[in-house]
Amino acid sequence: MTDRLTKLGYLAGASRFRRISEKLQQDGDKIYRENGVSFKASWFSVYYVLCTSNSPQSIVEIAKQIGFSHITVKNVLRELKMEGLVIIKPNPLDKRSKLASLSHNGKLIFKKMEPLWLSFSKVLEEVFNSGHPDLMNILNRIDSEISKNPIHERIPNLPPKTIAIIDYRPSLKKSFKKLAGPWLLRVLDGNLEAEDAYTLNQPDNAYLKKGGFLFYAQYQTKIVGCVALKRLDDDTFEFAKLFIDPEYRNLGIATKLIERCIGRCKENLAKQLWLQTTMRMPQAHKLYYKLGFVDKKAPKQMEVLKRTEKIMCLPL
């Protein structure tokens, strides 16, 4: 049954997150009770910081490490203290703040909770994967986006449309060559390799018919970027022909296109995502390393191009 929040779509986004969070916390509390541990799921983040810290922590320090508000951390510490799990003392270096550390009981229950957390983590992985195999990365992007540019600052100057990453459709076939063609010609001094000439003119046959994908970046109504996801075999993909219109660079479009490739690989249960590049693209290499790619030798199923000077792989 569709409820009222579902019907509201994006407007109820925060409410839907809260509802999911409350369900997870209620189940977490039940797991603790059934295992004889007097603990609340809502305490986890603050408690975990104290468990893994080598010294007492102030409210400000805890809040900074987990991205919670000061008042939230303060309230959790108060509840943990009432439960006898933490000790709160004045900060000798700052009379305005206090320092929190685990009590003897707080340290004792940590050993009981580790196996529970391991089981809970495995179940959460199954639940999150039912939504999307790349859900944690999606949540990280949402978290980063609203941290860099808060919602309340966007409303007065809300743009009609933001960047959208869309799948291939027939009307976009020519856009692939229009975007990537001139860039490749410059890189190759006007001489395309046979593979380039074929894929630029027949991207649907080169990628889609062989189990791959094509993605485009759309800014408002204009197509400003593209990338191909080439299937190498059942377990591996390679992304290629990543290009962004120079007028629209530094908007995070390349990252969004690569992350769509990563997400699609995970949806297809792939184990590795490969790429090949030249040494003339140091800025791109920084992005690849940031996303988790590492230098590796080409796998046997990869067709290495003549211009290739560097091969990288992302374990999935």
BALOBA-1460 file (C-alpha; in Angstrom, 3 decimals):
// residues 316
<rec num="1" residu="m" x="0.000" y="0.000" z="0.000"/>
<rec num="2" residu="t" x="1.281" y="3.463" z="-0.900"/>
<rec num="3" residu="d" x="1.285" y="5.771" z="2.128"/>
<rec num="4" residu="r" x="1.041" y="9.546" z="2.203"/>
<rec num="5" residu="l" x="4.799" y="10.095" z="2.544"/>
<rec num="6" residu="t" x="5.502" y="7.970" z="-0.526"/>
<rec num="7" residu="k" x="3.064" y="10.039" z="-2.561"/>
<rec num="8" residu="l" x="4.948" y="13.232" z="-1.649"/>
<rec num="9" residu="g" x="8.073" y="12.058" z="-3.492"/>
<rec num="10" residu="y" x="11.192" y="14.178" z="-2.926"/>
<rec num="11" residu="l" x="9.370" y="16.553" z="-0.581"/>
<rec num="12" residu="a" x="9.209" y="13.783" z="2.025"/>
<rec num="13" residu="g" x="12.824" y="12.684" z="1.517"/>
<rec num="14" residu="a" x="13.996" y="13.661" z="5.000"/>
<rec num="15" residu="s" x="10.892" y="12.097" z="6.566"/>
<rec num="16" residu="r" x="11.521" y="8.845" z="4.705"/>
<rec num="17" residu="f" x="15.139" y="8.795" z="5.927"/>
<rec num="18" residu="r" x="13.894" y="9.366" z="9.467"/>
<rec num="19" residu="r" x="11.322" y="6.580" z="9.193"/>
<rec num="20" residu="i" x="13.952" y="4.134" z="7.936"/>
<rec num="21" residu="s" x="16.345" y="5.246" z="10.689"/>
<rec num="22" residu="e" x="13.690" y="4.748" z="13.374"/>
<rec num="23" residu="k" x="12.886" y="1.235" z="12.106"/>
<rec num="24" residu="l" x="16.571" y="0.291" z="12.125"/>
<rec num="25" residu="q" x="17.072" y="1.717" z="15.614"/>
<rec num="26" residu="q" x="13.992" y="-0.071" z="16.970"/>
<rec num="27" residu="d" x="15.275" y="-3.375" z="15.623"/>
<rec num="28" residu="g" x="18.734" y="-2.598" z="16.992"/>
<rec num="29" residu="d" x="17.285" y="-1.952" z="20.470"/>
<rec num="30" residu="k" x="15.398" y="-5.250" z="20.288"/>
<rec num="31" residu="i" x="18.595" y="-7.132" z="19.354"/>
<rec num="32" residu="y" x="20.420" y="-5.657" z="22.354"/>
<rec num="33" residu="r" x="17.554" y="-6.533" z="24.731"/>
<rec num="34" residu="e" x="17.294" y="-10.102" z="23.446"/>
<rec num="35" residu="n" x="21.020" y="-10.539" z="24.055"/>
<rec num="36" residu="g" x="20.928" y="-9.143" z="27.565"/>
<rec num="37" residu="v" x="22.729" y="-5.871" z="26.783"/>
<rec num="38" residu="s" x="21.354" y="-2.621" z="28.203"/>
<rec num="39" residu="f" x="22.119" y="-0.396" z="25.236"/>
<rec num="40" residu="k" x="20.327" y="1.729" z="22.610"/>
<rec num="41" residu="a" x="21.103" y="1.784" z="18.895"/>
<rec num="42" residu="s" x="20.950" y="5.594" z="18.971"/>
<rec num="43" residu="w" x="24.009" y="5.592" z="21.260"/>
<rec num="44" residu="f" x="26.185" y="3.614" z="18.853"/>
<rec num="45" residu="s" x="28.123" y="6.383" z="17.051"/>
<rec num="46" residu="v" x="29.050" y="8.327" z="20.187"/>
<rec num="47" residu="y" x="29.865" y="5.154" z="22.128"/>
<rec num="48" residu="y" x="31.998" y="3.812" z="19.274"/>
<rec num="49" residu="v" x="34.074" y="7.003" z="19.178"/>
<rec num="50" residu="l" x="34.815" y="6.610" z="22.883"/>
<rec num="51" residu="c" x="35.619" y="2.899" z="22.419"/>
<rec num="52" residu="t" x="38.190" y="3.629" z="19.752"/>
<rec num="53" residu="s" x="39.758" y="6.766" z="21.276"/>
<rec num="54" residu="n" x="43.009" y="6.679" z="23.212"/>
<rec num="55" residu="s" x="42.038" y="9.614" z="25.391"/>
<rec num="56" residu="p" x="38.889" y="11.310" z="26.796"/>
<rec num="57" residu="q" x="36.892" y="13.239" z="24.195"/>
<rec num="58" residu="s" x="35.056" y="16.556" z="24.367"/>
<rec num="59" residu="i" x="31.597" y="17.060" z="22.878"/>
<rec num="60" residu="v" x="33.116" y="19.149" z="20.095"/>
<rec num="61" residu="e" x="35.654" y="16.439" z="19.232"/>
<rec num="62" residu="i" x="33.010" y="13.701" z="19.155"/>
<rec num="63" residu="a" x="30.603" y="15.779" z="17.061"/>
<rec num="64" residu="k" x="33.345" y="16.541" z="14.547"/>
<rec num="65" residu="q" x="34.258" y="12.868" z="14.093"/>
<rec num="66" residu="i" x="30.715" y="11.654" z="13.359"/>
<rec num="67" residu="g" x="29.122" y="14.778" z="11.897"/>
<rec num="68" residu="f" x="26.402" y="15.026" z="14.565"/>
<rec num="69" residu="s" x="25.198" y="18.263" z="16.148"/>
<rec num="70" residu="h" x="26.629" y="19.250" z="19.539"/>
<rec num="71" residu="i" x="23.219" y="18.990" z="21.208"/>
<rec num="72" residu="t" x="22.718" y="15.442" z="19.883"/>
<rec num="73" residu="v" x="26.108" y="14.332" z="21.218"/>
<rec num="74" residu="k" x="25.414" y="16.036" z="24.550"/>
<rec num="75" residu="n" x="22.063" y="14.255" z="24.919"/>
<rec num="76" residu="v" x="23.551" y="10.852" z="24.068"/>
<rec num="77" residu="l" x="26.378" y="11.345" z="26.573"/>
<rec num="78" residu="r" x="23.840" y="12.254" z="29.249"/>
<rec num="79" residu="e" x="21.940" y="8.994" z="28.606"/>
<rec num="80" residu="l" x="25.166" y="6.961" z="28.540"/>
<rec num="81" residu="k" x="26.176" y="8.509" z="31.867"/>
<rec num="82" residu="m" x="22.787" y="7.668" z="33.401"/>
<rec num="83" residu="e" x="23.317" y="4.080" z="32.252"/>
<rec num="84" residu="g" x="26.732" y="4.065" z="33.923"/>
<rec num="85" residu="l" x="28.633" y="3.532" z="30.673"/>
<rec num="86" residu="v" x="30.618" y="6.780" z="30.549"/>
<rec num="87" residu="i" x="32.398" y="9.107" z="32.935"/>
<rec num="88" residu="i" x="32.210" y="12.859" z="32.352"/>
<rec num="89" residu="k" x="34.770" y="15.141" z="33.988"/>
<rec num="90" residu="p" x="35.750" y="18.834" z="33.675"/>
<rec num="91" residu="n" x="38.289" y="19.626" z="30.989"/>
<rec num="92" residu="p" x="41.434" y="20.932" z="32.773"/>
<rec num="93" residu="l" x="42.406" y="22.859" z="29.631"/>
<rec num="94" residu="d" x="39.035" y="24.479" z="29.046"/>
<rec num="95" residu="k" x="36.632" y="25.223" z="31.894"/>
<rec num="96" residu="r" x="33.780" y="25.669" z="29.433"/>
<rec num="97" residu="s" x="33.923" y="22.055" z="28.206"/>
<rec num="98" residu="k" x="33.890" y="18.566" z="29.662"/>
<rec num="99" residu="l" x="35.623" y="15.334" z="28.722"/>
<rec num="100" residu="a" x="33.922" y="11.958" z="28.295"/>
<rec num="101" residu="s" x="35.451" y="8.494" z="28.550"/>
<rec num="102" residu="l" x="34.162" y="4.960" z="29.027"/>
<rec num="103" residu="s" x="33.507" y="3.725" z="32.546"/>
<rec num="104" residu="h" x="34.529" y="0.255" z="33.700"/>
<rec num="105" residu="n" x="31.062" y="-1.057" z="32.748"/>
<rec num="106" residu="g" x="31.263" y="0.758" z="29.430"/>
<rec num="107" residu="k" x="34.441" y="-1.117" z="28.580"/>
<rec num="108" residu="l" x="33.022" y="-4.459" z="29.713"/>
<rec num="109" residu="i" x="29.954" y="-4.426" z="27.457"/>
<rec num="110" residu="f" x="32.101" y="-3.589" z="24.421"/>
<rec num="111" residu="k" x="33.200" y="-7.243" z="24.280"/>
<rec num="112" residu="k" x="29.562" y="-8.371" z="24.299"/>
<rec num="113" residu="m" x="28.607" y="-6.006" z="21.521"/>
<rec num="114" residu="e" x="31.324" y="-6.744" z="18.969"/>
<rec num="115" residu="p" x="29.745" y="-10.045" z="17.769"/>
<rec num="116" residu="l" x="26.312" y="-8.377" z="17.706"/>
<rec num="117" residu="w" x="27.660" y="-5.548" z="15.536"/>
<rec num="118" residu="l" x="29.206" y="-8.063" z="13.142"/>
<rec num="119" residu="s" x="25.893" y="-9.889" z="12.689"/>
<rec num="120" residu="f" x="23.971" y="-6.609" z="12.441"/>
<rec num="121" residu="s" x="26.410" y="-5.346" z="9.794"/>
<rec num="122" residu="k" x="25.863" y="-8.410" z="7.600"/>
<rec num="123" residu="v" x="22.087" y="-8.059" z="7.809"/>
<rec num="124" residu="l" x="22.280" y="-4.325" z="7.049"/>
<rec num="125" residu="e" x="24.373" y="-5.106" z="3.973"/>
<rec num="126" residu="e" x="21.581" y="-7.364" z="2.691"/>
<rec num="127" residu="v" x="18.927" y="-4.743" z="3.452"/>
<rec num="128" residu="f" x="20.837" y="-1.879" z="1.827"/>
<rec num="129" residu="n" x="21.707" y="-3.982" z="-1.230"/>
<rec num="130" residu="s" x="17.999" y="-4.636" z="-1.732"/>
<rec num="131" residu="g" x="17.715" y="-0.906" z="-2.389"/>
<rec num="132" residu="h" x="20.879" y="-0.636" z="-4.475"/>
<rec num="133" residu="p" x="24.260" y="-2.422" z="-4.391"/>
<rec num="134" residu="d" x="25.999" y="0.950" z="-4.253"/>
<rec num="135" residu="l" x="23.732" y="2.482" z="-1.601"/>
<rec num="136" residu="m" x="26.513" y="3.378" z="0.853"/>
<rec num="137" residu="n" x="28.296" y="5.349" z="-1.861"/>
<rec num="138" residu="i" x="25.006" y="7.033" z="-2.757"/>
<rec num="139" residu="l" x="24.467" y="8.036" z="0.873"/>
<rec num="140" residu="n" x="28.026" y="9.382" z="1.019"/>
<rec num="141" residu="r" x="27.333" y="11.546" z="-2.033"/>
<rec num="142" residu="i" x="24.091" y="12.878" z="-0.536"/>
<rec num="143" residu="d" x="25.861" y="13.619" z="2.757"/>
<rec num="144" residu="s" x="28.695" y="15.388" z="0.941"/>
<rec num="145" residu="e" x="26.320" y="17.355" z="-1.289"/>
<rec num="146" residu="i" x="24.245" y="18.820" z="1.538"/>
<rec num="147" residu="s" x="27.398" y="19.551" z="3.546"/>
<rec num="148" residu="k" x="28.971" y="21.530" z="0.689"/>
<rec num="149" residu="n" x="25.775" y="23.280" z="-0.324"/>
<rec num="150" residu="p" x="23.039" y="23.146" z="2.365"/>
<rec num="151" residu="i" x="19.403" y="22.991" z="1.286"/>
<rec num="152" residu="h" x="18.493" y="26.292" z="2.978"/>
<rec num="153" residu="e" x="21.118" y="28.105" z="0.905"/>
<rec num="154" residu="r" x="19.813" y="26.673" z="-2.362"/>
<rec num="155" residu="i" x="16.143" y="27.573" z="-2.119"/>
<rec num="156" residu="p" x="16.363" y="31.310" z="-3.043"/>
<rec num="157" residu="n" x="18.418" y="30.564" z="-6.185"/>
<rec num="158" residu="l" x="17.184" y="27.088" z="-7.025"/>
<rec num="159" residu="p" x="18.260" y="26.260" z="-10.604"/>
<rec num="160" residu="p" x="15.621" y="24.831" z="-12.969"/>
<rec num="161" residu="k" x="17.641" y="21.623" z="-13.318"/>
<rec num="162" residu="t" x="20.887" y="20.188" z="-12.017"/>
<rec num="163" residu="i" x="23.261" y="17.677" z="-13.569"/>
<rec num="164" residu="a" x="21.557" y="14.409" z="-14.500"/>
<rec num="165" residu="i" x="23.290" y="11.173" z="-15.530"/>
<rec num="166" residu="i" x="21.148" y="9.367" z="-18.079"/>
<rec num="167" residu="d" x="21.362" y="6.099" z="-19.995"/>
<rec num="168" residu="y" x="21.781" y="5.796" z="-23.743"/>
<rec num="169" residu="r" x="18.843" y="6.343" z="-26.026"/>
<rec num="170" residu="p" x="18.932" y="6.336" z="-29.851"/>
<rec num="171" residu="s" x="18.680" y="10.120" z="-30.148"/>
<rec num="172" residu="l" x="21.965" y="10.432" z="-28.230"/>
<rec num="173" residu="k" x="24.024" y="8.253" z="-30.582"/>
<rec num="174" residu="k" x="25.575" y="11.204" z="-32.419"/>
<rec num="175" residu="s" x="26.300" y="13.036" z="-29.164"/>
<rec num="176" residu="f" x="28.918" y="10.398" z="-28.289"/>
<rec num="177" residu="k" x="31.073" y="11.215" z="-31.324"/>
<rec num="178" residu="k" x="30.347" y="14.924" z="-31.069"/>
<rec num="179" residu="l" x="31.681" y="15.014" z="-27.499"/>
<rec num="180" residu="a" x="34.505" y="12.477" z="-27.482"/>
<rec num="181" residu="g" x="35.625" y="12.698" z="-31.120"/>
<rec num="182" residu="p" x="37.392" y="16.101" z="-31.117"/>
<rec num="183" residu="w" x="39.100" y="15.288" z="-27.802"/>
<rec num="184" residu="l" x="40.431" y="11.972" z="-29.107"/>
<rec num="185" residu="l" x="41.665" y="13.565" z="-32.312"/>
<rec num="186" residu="r" x="43.671" y="16.056" z="-30.266"/>
<rec num="187" residu="v" x="45.100" y="13.330" z="-28.045"/>
<rec num="188" residu="l" x="46.053" y="11.217" z="-31.071"/>
<rec num="189" residu="d" x="47.270" y="14.116" z="-33.210"/>
<rec num="190" residu="g" x="44.491" y="13.506" z="-35.699"/>
<rec num="191" residu="n" x="45.032" y="9.754" z="-36.141"/>
<rec num="192" residu="l" x="42.304" y="7.596" z="-34.634"/>
<rec num="193" residu="e" x="42.998" y="3.958" z="-33.842"/>
<rec num="194" residu="a" x="40.670" y="1.460" z="-35.502"/>
<rec num="195" residu="e" x="38.901" y="0.780" z="-32.200"/>
<rec num="196" residu="d" x="38.270" y="4.505" z="-31.704"/>
<rec num="197" residu="a" x="36.819" y="5.035" z="-35.158"/>
<rec num="198" residu="y" x="34.418" y="2.128" z="-34.696"/>
<rec num="199" residu="t" x="33.244" y="2.973" z="-31.177"/>
<rec num="200" residu="l" x="32.744" y="6.672" z="-31.904"/>
<rec num="201" residu="n" x="30.554" y="5.971" z="-34.929"/>
<rec num="202" residu="q" x="28.806" y="2.858" z="-33.633"/>
<rec num="203" residu="p" x="28.685" y="3.161" z="-29.820"/>
<rec num="204" residu="d" x="25.486" y="1.129" z="-29.624"/>
<rec num="205" residu="n" x="27.009" y="-1.811" z="-31.506"/>
<rec num="206" residu="a" x="30.404" y="-1.458" z="-29.833"/>
<rec num="207" residu="y" x="29.127" y="-1.394" z="-26.263"/>
<rec num="208" residu="l" x="25.416" y="-2.054" z="-25.803"/>
<rec num="209" residu="k" x="25.149" y="-5.152" z="-28.005"/>
<rec num="210" residu="k" x="28.088" y="-6.702" z="-26.169"/>
<rec num="211" residu="g" x="26.526" y="-6.267" z="-22.735"/>
<rec num="212" residu="g" x="27.943" y="-2.834" z="-21.941"/>
<rec num="213" residu="f" x="26.373" y="0.559" z="-21.264"/>
<rec num="214" residu="l" x="26.573" y="4.201" z="-22.320"/>
<rec num="215" residu="f" x="25.944" y="7.108" z="-19.982"/>
<rec num="216" residu="y" x="25.551" y="10.812" z="-20.668"/>
<rec num="217" residu="a" x="25.701" y="13.872" z="-18.429"/>
<rec num="218" residu="q" x="22.920" y="16.381" z="-19.037"/>
<rec num="219" residu="y" x="23.153" y="19.920" z="-17.686"/>
<rec num="220" residu="q" x="19.740" y="21.598" z="-17.937"/>
<rec num="221" residu="t" x="18.852" y="20.622" z="-21.532"/>
<rec num="222" residu="k" x="22.377" y="20.163" z="-22.930"/>
<rec num="223" residu="i" x="24.403" y="16.942" z="-23.144"/>
<rec num="224" residu="v" x="27.812" y="17.905" z="-21.724"/>
<rec num="225" residu="g" x="29.570" y="14.612" z="-20.984"/>
<rec num="226" residu="c" x="29.712" y="10.928" z="-21.802"/>
<rec num="227" residu="v" x="31.335" y="7.646" z="-20.817"/>
<rec num="228" residu="a" x="31.205" y="4.077" z="-22.119"/>
<rec num="229" residu="l" x="31.109" y="1.009" z="-19.898"/>
<rec num="230" residu="k" x="32.544" y="-1.908" z="-21.849"/>
<rec num="231" residu="r" x="31.886" y="-5.468" z="-20.747"/>
<rec num="232" residu="l" x="35.053" y="-7.574" z="-20.746"/>
<rec num="233" residu="d" x="33.428" y="-10.766" z="-19.418"/>
<rec num="234" residu="d" x="30.774" y="-11.822" z="-16.903"/>
<rec num="235" residu="d" x="32.737" y="-10.455" z="-13.956"/>
<rec num="236" residu="t" x="34.625" y="-7.438" z="-15.316"/>
<rec num="237" residu="f" x="33.983" y="-4.126" z="-17.044"/>
<rec num="238" residu="e" x="36.160" y="-1.347" z="-18.426"/>
<rec num="239" residu="f" x="35.120" y="2.283" z="-18.664"/>
<rec num="240" residu="a" x="36.289" y="4.295" z="-21.647"/>
<rec num="241" residu="k" x="35.774" y="7.483" z="-23.666"/>
<rec num="242" residu="l" x="35.114" y="9.579" z="-20.576"/>
<rec num="243" residu="f" x="34.776" y="13.162" z="-21.767"/>
<rec num="244" residu="i" x="33.344" y="16.396" z="-20.358"/>
<rec num="245" residu="d" x="32.689" y="19.554" z="-22.382"/>
<rec num="246" residu="p" x="35.440" y="22.022" z="-21.296"/>
<rec num="247" residu="e" x="32.816" y="24.693" z="-20.539"/>
<rec num="248" residu="y" x="31.246" y="22.420" z="-17.907"/>
<rec num="249" residu="r" x="34.305" y="21.041" z="-16.132"/>
<rec num="250" residu="n" x="34.921" y="21.461" z="-12.386"/>
<rec num="251" residu="l" x="31.259" y="20.696" z="-11.680"/>
<rec num="252" residu="g" x="31.900" y="17.141" z="-10.523"/>
<rec num="253" residu="i" x="30.484" y="15.656" z="-13.728"/>
<rec num="254" residu="a" x="33.363" y="13.221" z="-14.295"/>
<rec num="255" residu="t" x="32.932" y="11.862" z="-10.777"/>
<rec num="256" residu="k" x="29.195" y="11.421" z="-11.302"/>
<rec num="257" residu="l" x="29.749" y="9.536" z="-14.570"/>
<rec num="258" residu="i" x="32.366" y="7.220" z="-13.054"/>
<rec num="259" residu="e" x="30.197" y="6.598" z="-10.006"/>
<rec num="260" residu="r" x="27.324" y="5.643" z="-12.306"/>
<rec num="261" residu="c" x="29.688" y="3.153" z="-13.960"/>
<rec num="262" residu="i" x="30.640" y="1.764" z="-10.540"/>
<rec num="263" residu="g" x="27.012" y="1.496" z="-9.515"/>
<rec num="264" residu="r" x="26.027" y="-0.303" z="-12.719"/>
<rec num="265" residu="c" x="28.944" y="-2.727" z="-12.291"/>
<rec num="266" residu="k" x="27.728" y="-3.567" z="-8.795"/>
<rec num="267" residu="e" x="24.182" y="-4.033" z="-10.062"/>
<rec num="268" residu="n" x="25.605" y="-6.600" z="-12.475"/>
<rec num="269" residu="l" x="27.574" y="-8.326" z="-9.684"/>
<rec num="270" residu="a" x="30.884" y="-7.496" z="-11.369"/>
<rec num="271" residu="k" x="34.093" y="-7.987" z="-9.410"/>
<rec num="272" residu="q" x="36.380" y="-5.470" z="-11.144"/>
<rec num="273" residu="l" x="36.216" y="-2.210" z="-13.098"/>
<rec num="274" residu="w" x="39.216" y="-1.409" z="-15.308"/>
<rec num="275" residu="l" x="40.450" y="1.602" z="-17.254"/>
<rec num="276" residu="q" x="43.366" y="2.459" z="-19.512"/>
<rec num="277" residu="t" x="44.802" y="5.935" z="-19.964"/>
<rec num="278" residu="t" x="47.851" y="7.959" z="-20.993"/>
<rec num="279" residu="m" x="50.360" y="9.863" z="-18.861"/>
<rec num="280" residu="r" x="49.085" y="13.129" z="-20.342"/>
<rec num="281" residu="m" x="46.119" y="13.182" z="-17.947"/>
<rec num="282" residu="p" x="47.536" y="13.636" z="-14.411"/>
<rec num="283" residu="q" x="44.395" y="15.354" z="-13.083"/>
<rec num="284" residu="a" x="42.269" y="12.430" z="-14.197"/>
<rec num="285" residu="h" x="44.668" y="10.032" z="-12.472"/>
<rec num="286" residu="k" x="44.182" y="11.916" z="-9.180"/>
<rec num="287" residu="l" x="40.430" y="11.412" z="-9.502"/>
<rec num="288" residu="y" x="40.839" y="7.696" z="-10.260"/>
<rec num="289" residu="y" x="43.051" y="7.169" z="-7.204"/>
<rec num="290" residu="k" x="40.576" y="9.113" z="-5.063"/>
<rec num="291" residu="l" x="37.780" y="6.796" z="-6.176"/>
<rec num="292" residu="g" x="39.809" y="3.723" z="-5.222"/>
<rec num="293" residu="f" x="41.484" y="2.659" z="-8.482"/>
<rec num="294" residu="v" x="44.967" y="1.123" z="-8.244"/>
<rec num="295" residu="d" x="47.688" y="0.546" z="-10.839"/>
<rec num="296" residu="k" x="47.686" y="-2.976" z="-12.292"/>
<rec num="297" residu="k" x="48.746" y="-4.970" z="-15.322"/>
<rec num="298" residu="a" x="46.114" y="-5.488" z="-17.987"/>
<rec num="299" residu="p" x="43.950" y="-8.609" z="-17.640"/>
<rec num="300" residu="k" x="44.014" y="-11.050" z="-20.536"/>
<rec num="301" residu="q" x="40.470" y="-10.113" z="-21.618"/>
<rec num="302" residu="m" x="41.349" y="-6.407" z="-22.105"/>
<rec num="303" residu="e" x="42.207" y="-5.112" z="-25.567"/>
<rec num="304" residu="v" x="45.050" y="-2.699" z="-24.797"/>
<rec num="305" residu="l" x="45.239" y="0.320" z="-27.114"/>
<rec num="306" residu="k" x="48.515" y="1.461" z="-28.682"/>
<rec num="307" residu="r" x="48.415" y="4.813" z="-26.853"/>
<rec num="308" residu="t" x="47.843" y="3.237" z="-23.423"/>
<rec num="309" residu="e" x="50.564" y="4.016" z="-20.878"/>
<rec num="310" residu="k" x="48.732" y="3.299" z="-17.647"/>
<rec num="311" residu="i" x="46.203" y="0.660" z="-16.600"/>
<rec num="312" residu="m" x="44.151" y="0.822" z="-13.397"/>
<rec num="313" residu="c" x="41.619" y="-1.371" z="-11.639"/>
<rec num="314" residu="l" x="38.896" y="-0.891" z="-8.999"/>
<rec num="315" residu="p" x="38.033" y="-4.029" z="-6.979"/>
<rec num="316" residu="l" x="34.271" y="-4.128" z="-6.380"/>
